[in-house]
Amino acid sequence: MTIPMPSLGDTAVLRPNPLEREHLWIFASGLTDDGIVMFNVTTWKKNHSDETCIVTPADHGYIDHRSVIEYRRGMLLREEKWQRILETADCTPNDPVSKELLRKIQLGALDPEGRTEQALQDIIRPFLIA
């Protein structure tokens, strides 16, 4: 399967590691020399979830219940890892997120009280949607 590296705002349903469940992943930065930042959407759980960015079915067609962006599991996707995912795991491109949702996700990632690693914040910052 040949799928180019994702772009800012793209999404894919994938499993970056073979032992994990599939999730919708949202690409929150553009491609840099270091890679592209991505976050997954996961089910909201009362008294357990990081509520920095709550997403609902109204936000994206793939989402069918109240969910959150899992900032603590954000990752930097490099070309080599992308190719391994394509070779060894299920990956289905999905509709891009709206500019409004992308900005909401980015602002959550840049929250100084949030759970996003500083290195990922530094990559996202220049791509912040106005």
N, CA, C and O atoms as a DFTB+ gen file, in Angstrom:
520 C
 N C O
     1  1       0.856      -1.178       0.000
     2  2       0.000       0.000       0.000
     3  2       0.896       1.233       0.000
     4  3       1.820       1.338       0.806
     5  1       0.619       2.153      -0.899
     6  2       1.391       3.375      -0.955
     7  2       0.488       4.548      -0.582
     8  3      -0.414       4.928      -1.328
     9  1       0.755       5.099       0.577
    10  2       0.034       6.283       1.045
    11  2       1.099       7.291       1.436
    12  3       1.964       6.981       2.256
    13  1       1.057       8.503       0.864
    14  2       2.081       9.495       1.216
    15  2       1.975       9.910       2.684
    16  3       0.952       9.690       3.334
    17  1       3.027      10.500       3.181
    18  2       3.000      11.031       4.543
    19  2       1.825      11.994       4.652
    20  3       1.550      12.750       3.720
    21  1       1.135      11.970       5.782
    22  2      -0.011      12.858       5.978
    23  2       0.414      14.328       6.045
    24  3       1.587      14.658       6.218
    25  1      -0.579      15.180       5.904
    26  2      -0.383      16.629       5.995
    27  2      -1.168      17.177       7.174
    28  3      -1.973      16.470       7.781
    29  1      -0.930      18.426       7.489
    30  2      -1.631      19.129       8.552
    31  2      -3.139      18.975       8.404
    32  3      -3.700      19.308       7.360
    33  1      -3.800      18.468       9.454
    34  2      -5.250      18.314       9.446
    35  2      -5.753      16.994       8.901
    36  3      -6.941      16.694       9.018
    37  1      -4.879      16.198       8.308
    38  2      -5.288      14.881       7.823
    39  2      -5.598      13.968       9.003
    40  3      -5.181      14.224      10.133
    41  1      -6.333      12.906       8.723
    42  2      -6.617      11.896       9.745
    43  2      -6.463      10.518       9.131
    44  3      -6.509      10.346       7.913
    45  1      -6.279       9.543      10.007
    46  2      -6.239       8.143       9.578
    47  2      -6.662       7.268      10.744
    48  3      -6.374       7.565      11.904
    49  1      -7.342       6.200      10.420
    50  2      -7.669       5.196      11.426
    51  2      -6.529       4.188      11.353
    52  3      -6.335       3.509      10.344
    53  1      -5.789       4.110      12.441
    54  2      -4.624       3.230      12.421
    55  2      -4.260       2.732      13.806
    56  3      -4.805       3.154      14.825
    57  1      -3.322       1.825      13.786
    58  2      -2.778       1.220      14.991
    59  2      -1.251       1.355      14.873
    60  3      -0.619       0.544      14.196
    61  1      -0.646       2.367      15.522
    62  2       0.792       2.581      15.356
    63  2       1.643       1.446      15.923
    64  3       2.768       1.225      15.474
    65  1       1.110       0.735      16.899
    66  2       1.808      -0.414      17.481
    67  2       0.880      -1.613      17.395
    68  3      -0.305      -1.487      17.703
    69  1       1.380      -2.767      16.989
    70  2       0.519      -3.922      16.720
    71  2      -0.370      -4.366      17.888
    72  3      -1.423      -4.957      17.651
    73  1       0.011      -4.105      19.111
    74  2      -0.769      -4.579      20.248
    75  2      -1.849      -3.595      20.698
    76  3      -2.585      -3.880      21.642
    77  1      -1.950      -2.457      20.045
    78  2      -2.927      -1.437      20.433
    79  2      -4.195      -1.543      19.602
    80  3      -4.200      -2.137      18.524
    81  1      -5.281      -0.954      20.125
    82  2      -6.537      -0.865      19.386
    83  2      -6.433       0.224      18.325
    84  3      -5.616       1.139      18.427
    85  1      -7.269       0.107      17.317
    86  2      -7.342       1.159      16.304
    87  2      -7.973       2.409      16.899
    88  3      -8.893       2.337      17.714
    89  1      -7.460       3.550      16.475
    90  2      -8.020       4.836      16.865
    91  2      -7.941       5.768      15.668
    92  3      -7.176       5.535      14.732
    93  1      -8.740       6.824      15.710
    94  2      -8.580       7.906      14.745
    95  2      -7.412       8.750      15.216
    96  3      -7.394       9.205      16.359
    97  1      -6.445       8.960      14.350
    98  2      -5.289       9.805      14.644
    99  2      -5.399      11.063      13.802
   100  3      -5.759      11.015      12.626
   101  1      -5.085      12.180      14.422
   102  2      -5.179      13.488      13.776
   103  2      -3.784      14.094      13.710
   104  3      -3.066      14.131      14.709
   105  1      -3.408      14.566      12.530
   106  2      -2.077      15.117      12.310
   107  2      -2.138      16.618      12.570
   108  3      -2.754      17.372      11.817
   109  1      -1.481      17.034      13.659
   110  2      -1.640      18.388      14.201
   111  2      -0.513      19.343      13.835
   112  3      -0.490      20.484      14.297
   113  1       0.403      18.893      13.023
   114  2       1.466      19.783      12.525
   115  2       1.664      19.455      11.053
   116  3       1.148      18.464      10.536
   117  1       2.420      20.309      10.403
   118  2       2.861      19.974       9.064
   119  2       4.099      19.093       9.171
   120  3       4.629      18.888      10.263
   121  1       4.547      18.582       8.058
   122  2       5.735      17.732       8.030
   123  2       6.983      18.589       8.192
   124  3       7.165      19.577       7.480
   125  1       7.834      18.209       9.127
   126  2       9.116      18.882       9.344
   127  2      10.233      17.869       9.113
   128  3       9.964      16.700       8.837
   129  1      11.474      18.309       9.224
   130  2      12.598      17.381       9.102
   131  2      12.546      16.299      10.175
   132  3      13.073      15.203       9.983
   133  1      11.907      16.610      11.311
   134  2      11.793      15.646      12.404
   135  2      10.594      14.722      12.254
   136  3      10.557      13.672      12.895
   137  1       9.628      15.071      11.441
   138  2       8.426      14.264      11.277
   139  2       7.181      15.122      11.402
   140  3       7.223      16.331      11.176
   141  1       6.072      14.492      11.764
   142  2       4.782      15.169      11.908
   143  2       4.163      14.730      13.231
   144  3       4.251      13.560      13.602
   145  1       3.540      15.661      13.939
   146  2       2.936      15.364      15.240
   147  2       1.526      14.830      15.032
   148  3       0.752      15.362      14.237
   149  1       1.210      13.764      15.768
   150  2      -0.127      13.206      15.688
   151  2      -0.648      12.850      17.072
   152  3       0.106      12.469      17.968
   153  1      -1.967      12.986      17.217
   154  2      -2.656      12.653      18.467
   155  2      -3.824      11.737      18.136
   156  3      -4.416      11.831      17.060
   157  1      -4.150      10.849      19.071
   158  2      -5.299       9.994      18.819
   159  2      -6.526      10.477      19.576
   160  3      -6.439      11.180      20.583
   161  1      -7.662      10.071      19.054
   162  2      -8.952      10.330      19.678
   163  2      -9.326       9.068      20.445
   164  3      -9.236       7.962      19.913
   165  1      -9.741       9.238      21.682
   166  2     -10.125       8.088      22.491
   167  2     -11.423       8.392      23.233
   168  3     -11.803       9.552      23.394
   169  1     -12.082       7.355      23.673
   170  2     -13.362       7.499      24.358
   171  2     -13.210       8.291      25.653
   172  3     -12.296       8.046      26.440
   173  1     -14.114       9.240      25.863
   174  2     -14.158      10.009      27.099
   175  2     -14.639       9.099      28.216
   176  3     -15.598       8.345      28.053
   177  1     -13.955       9.180      29.359
   178  2     -14.359       8.416      30.544
   179  2     -14.461       9.367      31.721
   180  3     -13.514      10.092      32.029
   181  1     -15.620       9.364      32.383
   182  2     -15.880      10.248      33.515
   183  2     -14.804      10.076      34.584
   184  3     -14.449       8.956      34.951
   185  1     -14.292      11.206      35.078
   186  2     -13.275      11.246      36.137
   187  2     -11.961      10.568      35.752
   188  3     -11.153      10.241      36.622
   189  1     -11.748      10.359      34.465
   190  2     -10.519       9.687      34.041
   191  2      -9.832      10.397      32.871
   192  3      -8.605      10.398      32.771
   193  1     -10.620      10.990      32.005
   194  2     -10.076      11.558      30.769
   195  2      -9.524      12.967      30.965
   196  3      -9.994      13.732      31.807
   197  1      -8.520      13.280      30.164
   198  2      -8.022      14.649      30.039
   199  2      -9.061      15.394      29.200
   200  3      -9.253      15.069      28.028
   201  1      -9.728      16.382      29.779
   202  2     -10.799      17.088      29.089
   203  2     -10.340      18.388      28.427
   204  3     -11.152      19.278      28.171
   205  1      -9.057      18.493      28.154
   206  2      -8.541      19.687      27.493
   207  2      -9.233      19.904      26.155
   208  3      -9.541      21.040      25.792
   209  1      -9.479      18.821      25.417
   210  2     -10.136      18.927      24.112
   211  2     -11.129      17.785      23.956
   212  3     -10.759      16.659      23.625
   213  1     -12.392      18.099      24.202
   214  2     -13.464      17.122      24.026
   215  2     -13.970      17.228      22.591
   216  3     -14.171      18.326      22.074
   217  1     -14.172      16.076      21.955
   218  2     -14.696      16.042      20.590
   219  2     -15.963      15.180      20.571
   220  3     -16.096      14.222      21.333
   221  1     -16.868      15.540      19.696
   222  2     -18.161      14.864      19.618
   223  2     -18.448      14.461      18.174
   224  3     -17.716      14.854      17.266
   225  1     -19.508      13.680      17.954
   226  2     -19.856      13.315      16.579
   227  2     -20.064      14.519      15.660
   228  3     -19.863      14.407      14.451
   229  1     -20.454      15.644      16.199
   230  2     -20.636      16.848      15.372
   231  2     -19.302      17.383      14.835
   232  3     -19.282      18.129      13.856
   233  1     -18.185      17.001      15.475
   234  2     -16.870      17.519      15.072
   235  2     -16.249      16.780      13.888
   236  3     -15.521      17.379      13.096
   237  1     -16.535      15.476      13.763
   238  2     -15.907      14.680      12.705
   239  2     -16.755      13.442      12.450
   240  3     -17.280      12.842      13.387
   241  1     -16.888      13.066      11.206
   242  2     -17.740      11.950      10.812
   243  2     -17.362      10.595      11.387
   244  3     -18.225       9.729      11.528
   245  1     -16.098      10.392      11.720
   246  2     -15.682       9.092      12.270
   247  2     -16.087       8.938      13.735
   248  3     -16.302       7.824      14.213
   249  1     -16.187      10.039      14.427
   250  2     -16.447      10.008      15.871
   251  2     -17.935       9.748      16.098
   252  3     -18.788      10.458      15.565
   253  1     -18.239       8.716      16.902
   254  2     -19.651       8.370      17.113
   255  2     -20.099       8.493      18.567
   256  3     -21.223       8.118      18.901
   257  1     -19.241       9.009      19.426
   258  2     -19.599       9.245      20.828
   259  2     -18.637      10.280      21.411
   260  3     -17.631      10.623      20.790
   261  1     -18.952      10.767      22.594
   262  2     -18.095      11.775      23.247
   263  2     -16.687      11.196      23.419
   264  3     -16.512      10.095      23.942
   265  1     -15.713      11.944      22.976
   266  2     -14.327      11.487      22.973
   267  2     -13.407      12.634      23.377
   268  3     -13.855      13.770      23.530
   269  1     -12.139      12.338      23.547
   270  2     -11.140      13.345      23.885
   271  2      -9.885      13.121      23.053
   272  3      -9.650      12.031      22.530
   273  1      -9.088      14.175      22.944
   274  2      -7.759      14.052      22.346
   275  2      -6.823      13.568      23.445
   276  3      -6.777      14.139      24.535
   277  1      -6.087      12.522      23.147
   278  2      -5.195      11.895      24.130
   279  2      -3.795      12.515      24.001
   280  3      -2.888      11.928      23.410
   281  1      -3.650      13.715      24.570
   282  2      -2.397      14.463      24.411
   283  2      -1.185      13.735      24.988
   284  3      -0.090      13.837      24.434
   285  1      -1.352      13.024      26.059
   286  2      -0.202      12.352      26.679
   287  2       0.368      11.249      25.789
   288  3       1.499      10.808      25.994
   289  1      -0.410      10.804      24.803
   290  2       0.058       9.764      23.891
   291  2       0.449      10.332      22.528
   292  3       0.628       9.589      21.562
   293  1       0.579      11.652      22.464
   294  2       0.990      12.253      21.208
   295  2       2.334      11.691      20.764
   296  3       3.179      11.337      21.586
   297  1       2.512      11.618      19.477
   298  2       3.782      11.090      18.989
   299  2       4.265      11.824      17.754
   300  3       3.496      12.436      17.013
   301  1       5.546      11.735      17.571
   302  2       6.199      12.306      16.400
   303  2       6.367      11.172      15.401
   304  3       7.097      10.214      15.655
   305  1       5.703      11.283      14.290
   306  2       5.738      10.254      13.259
   307  2       6.792      10.606      12.220
   308  3       6.721      11.641      11.559
   309  1       7.750       9.737      12.098
   310  2       8.796       9.908      11.086
   311  2       8.470       9.042       9.876
   312  3       7.689       8.095       9.972
   313  1       9.062       9.365       8.758
   314  2       8.816       8.637       7.502
   315  2       9.004       7.128       7.673
   316  3       8.191       6.344       7.182
   317  1      10.067       6.718       8.365
   318  2      10.346       5.287       8.528
   319  2       9.224       4.592       9.299
   320  3       8.799       3.495       8.936
   321  1       8.748       5.239      10.367
   322  2       7.662       4.677      11.179
   323  2       6.380       4.607      10.354
   324  3       5.648       3.622      10.442
   325  1       6.099       5.629       9.558
   326  2       4.923       5.641       8.698
   327  2       4.957       4.446       7.748
   328  3       3.950       3.759       7.571
   329  1       6.104       4.202       7.144
   330  2       6.219       3.067       6.217
   331  2       6.022       1.738       6.945
   332  3       5.396       0.829       6.400
   333  1       6.545       1.609       8.169
   334  2       6.349       0.376       8.965
   335  2       4.873       0.179       9.292
   336  3       4.362      -0.938       9.220
   337  1       4.185       1.267       9.653
   338  2       2.748       1.171       9.940
   339  2       2.017       0.666       8.701
   340  3       1.161      -0.214       8.794
   341  1       2.349       1.217       7.559
   342  2       1.679       0.807       6.327
   343  2       1.943      -0.653       5.989
   344  3       1.076      -1.334       5.440
   345  1       3.140      -1.136       6.316
   346  2       3.512      -2.520       5.999
   347  2       2.971      -3.530       6.998
   348  3       2.723      -4.681       6.639
   349  1       2.784      -3.117       8.247
   350  2       2.478      -4.100       9.292
   351  2       1.142      -3.892       9.992
   352  3       0.766      -4.725      10.816
   353  1       0.425      -2.844       9.710
   354  2      -0.803      -2.560      10.451
   355  2      -1.879      -2.049       9.510
   356  3      -1.617      -1.650       8.375
   357  1      -3.086      -2.076      10.022
   358  2      -4.189      -1.500       9.268
   359  2      -4.086       0.017       9.312
   360  3      -3.822       0.603      10.362
   361  1      -4.292       0.631       8.183
   362  2      -4.273       2.096       8.107
   363  2      -5.271       2.507       7.044
   364  3      -5.151       2.141       5.875
   365  1      -6.260       3.277       7.475
   366  2      -7.279       3.750       6.551
   367  2      -7.358       5.267       6.639
   368  3      -7.777       5.803       7.665
   369  1      -6.963       5.965       5.581
   370  2      -7.105       7.422       5.597
   371  2      -8.579       7.781       5.810
   372  3      -9.474       7.074       5.348
   373  1      -8.812       8.874       6.505
   374  2     -10.167       9.332       6.780
   375  2     -10.260      10.802       6.405
   376  3      -9.271      11.409       5.994
   377  1     -11.440      11.369       6.545
   378  2     -11.631      12.779       6.189
   379  2     -10.781      13.682       7.069
   380  3     -10.618      13.409       8.259
   381  1     -10.239      14.749       6.504
   382  2      -9.496      15.723       7.322
   383  2     -10.429      16.373       8.346
   384  3     -11.649      16.368       8.183
   385  1      -9.846      16.923       9.384
   386  2     -10.638      17.678      10.363
   387  2     -10.861      19.087       9.827
   388  3     -10.123      19.561       8.964
   389  1     -11.878      19.740      10.344
   390  2     -12.134      21.130       9.967
   391  2     -11.038      22.021      10.549
   392  3     -10.340      21.633      11.486
   393  1     -10.897      23.213       9.986
   394  2      -9.910      24.160      10.520
   395  2     -10.232      24.515      11.965
   396  3      -9.326      24.719      12.773
   397  1     -11.525      24.590      12.293
   398  2     -11.927      24.927      13.662
   399  2     -11.512      23.835      14.647
   400  3     -10.990      24.121      15.724
   401  1     -11.752      22.583      14.263
   402  2     -11.357      21.480      15.150
   403  2      -9.836      21.390      15.242
   404  3      -9.294      21.159      16.323
   405  1      -9.152      21.570      14.128
   406  2      -7.690      21.520      14.152
   407  2      -7.130      22.581      15.092
   408  3      -6.228      22.300      15.882
   409  1      -7.656      23.785      15.010
   410  2      -7.183      24.854      15.906
   411  2      -7.456      24.491      17.365
   412  3      -6.599      24.710      18.222
   413  1      -8.618      23.949      17.657
   414  2      -8.968      23.537      19.016
   415  2      -7.985      22.473      19.524
   416  3      -7.550      22.524      20.675
   417  1      -7.644      21.523      18.670
   418  2      -6.686      20.468      19.042
   419  2      -5.306      21.071      19.269
   420  3      -4.639      20.741      20.250
   421  1      -4.875      21.947      18.376
   422  2      -3.566      22.582      18.513
   423  2      -3.486      23.417      19.783
   424  3      -2.496      23.342      20.512
   425  1      -4.515      24.209      20.056
   426  2      -4.499      25.032      21.265
   427  2      -4.451      24.156      22.516
   428  3      -3.777      24.503      23.486
   429  1      -5.147      23.043      22.505
   430  2      -5.070      22.109      23.621
   431  2      -3.668      21.547      23.784
   432  3      -3.184      21.383      24.903
   433  1      -3.019      21.255      22.668
   434  2      -1.648      20.730      22.720
   435  2      -0.679      21.761      23.277
   436  3       0.303      21.408      23.930
   437  1      -0.953      23.028      23.020
   438  2      -0.057      24.100      23.464
   439  2      -0.389      24.614      24.864
   440  3       0.306      25.492      25.377
   441  1      -1.432      24.085      25.484
   442  2      -1.829      24.494      26.832
   443  2      -0.666      24.268      27.801
   444  3      -0.200      23.137      27.940
   445  1      -0.184      25.329      28.479
   446  2       0.958      25.167      29.388
   447  2       0.667      24.230      30.569
   448  3       1.592      23.693      31.178
   449  1      -0.598      24.038      30.884
   450  2      -0.970      23.118      31.965
   451  2      -1.286      21.723      31.430
   452  3      -1.653      20.832      32.196
   453  1      -1.145      21.534      30.132
   454  2      -1.534      20.279      29.496
   455  2      -0.499      19.178      29.592
   456  3       0.500      19.289      30.303
   457  1      -0.765      18.119      28.861
   458  2       0.045      16.901      28.931
   459  2       0.911      16.651      27.706
   460  3       1.542      15.599      27.594
   461  1       0.946      17.608      26.788
   462  2       1.743      17.426      25.575
   463  2       3.209      17.704      25.859
   464  3       3.550      18.710      26.482
   465  1       4.078      16.803      25.398
   466  2       5.520      16.993      25.577
   467  2       5.962      18.308      24.927
   468  3       5.437      18.708      23.888
   469  1       6.927      18.964      25.550
   470  2       7.433      20.245      25.052
   471  2       7.963      20.130      23.626
   472  3       7.744      21.032      22.816
   473  1       8.651      19.046      23.307
   474  2       9.209      18.877      21.965
   475  2       8.099      18.866      20.911
   476  3       8.275      19.406      19.819
   477  1       6.963      18.254      21.236
   478  2       5.844      18.234      20.293
   479  2       5.208      19.611      20.187
   480  3       4.811      20.033      19.101
   481  1       5.109      20.311      21.306
   482  2       4.580      21.683      21.281
   483  2       5.423      22.566      20.371
   484  3       4.892      23.373      19.608
   485  1       6.730      22.410      20.455
   486  2       7.637      23.236      19.650
   487  2       7.430      22.999      18.153
   488  3       7.594      23.915      17.347
   489  1       7.072      21.777      17.787
   490  2       6.830      21.472      16.372
   491  2       5.475      22.015      15.932
   492  3       5.346      22.521      14.817
   493  1       4.471      21.917      16.790
   494  2       3.122      22.370      16.445
   495  2       3.037      23.880      16.306
   496  3       2.363      24.383      15.407
   497  1       3.712      24.606      17.181
   498  2       3.551      26.063      17.291
   499  2       3.608      26.796      15.940
   500  3       2.742      27.632      15.683
   501  1       4.589      26.519      15.065
   502  2       4.618      27.274      13.796
   503  2       3.461      26.947      12.849
   504  3       3.220      27.678      11.888
   505  1       2.751      25.860      13.116
   506  2       1.651      25.441      12.251
   507  2       0.283      25.810      12.807
   508  3      -0.743      25.404      12.260
   509  1       0.264      26.579      13.890
   510  2      -0.996      26.943      14.543
   511  2      -1.926      27.647      13.556
   512  3      -1.550      28.634      12.925
   513  1      -3.129      27.129      13.435
   514  2      -4.138      27.702      12.541
   515  2      -4.653      29.008      13.135
   516  3      -5.016      29.066      14.309
   517  1      -4.680      30.043      12.320
   518  2      -5.144      31.359      12.799
   519  2      -6.642      31.410      12.946
   520  3      -7.189      32.441      13.337
